[in-house]
């Protein structure tokens, strides 16, 4: 098994362990990260029908997980900002 096969397998197992809300946020970030790099919790929540707090509570699983996007906490002005890179 190649290194990329191993990392793909790990990402799949990690994604499977996410809650429904976390999977929805991850899907959203994957889709939007092609055109954006920075995301505010408030705006993610607006698009997904969640509160900014719900997004913020669920983001650590995405920050700590191994996925095809990298998520890191970036700033706090008016709503937590997340930096998402592929």
N, C-alpha and C positions, 0 to 999 in steps of 0.2 A: 504494500500500500504506500503510495507516495505521500509526501508531506501535505500537499494540497488536499488529498483525499481525507487525511486525518483531520485537518482543520475544518473541512466541510462537514465531516461527521460530528465534530465537537460543536460546531455552530448549530447544527440541526438538533442535537440533544439539548443544548442550552435553550434554544428557541422553544422546544417542546415543553420545557419546565416553566415557561412564562405564563402569567395569568392572561385572561382574555384582554383586559385593558392594556397590558404590556405588549401583547402581540399586535393589537390595533395601533398603538403608538409606533412600534417598530415598523410595521407595514407603511404607515404614514411617512415616517422619516426616510425609509428606503425610496419611496416614490418621489418625495420632495427633494431629497439630497442631490439629485441630478442637476437641479437649478438653484438651490439655496445651500448655504453653509450654516447660517445661524438661525435658530428657532426660539421664539419665546414660548414659555409654558402656556401663557394666556391664549396665544394664537393657535397653538396646537389644540388646546382644549376647545376653543371656539369651533375649530374645524371638525373635531371628533365628538362634540356633544359632551365634553367633560369640563370640570372646573380646572383652573390653573393648579389648584392644590392637588387634585386627583392626578394630574400629569406629573407634578413634582414628586409625589409620593411613589409613583411607579417608575420614574426615570432611573433610580439607582440600579435596578436590575439590568437596564440596558447599558449603563455605564460600566458595570462590573462584568457583564457577559461577553462572550466571544461571538461576534456577529460580522456580517459583511459590511457593516458601517461602524465607525467608531464614534461614540458619544461622550462628550465631556462637558462638565459644568463650566460656563464661561463668564457670566456676569449676572447682576441682580437688579439693574435699574428698571423699575416699574413692573417687572416680572422676570423670573429667572430665565436667562438666555443659555441655550445649549449649542455647542459647536458640534456639527455632524460632518464627518468626512468618510469617503468611500475607501 
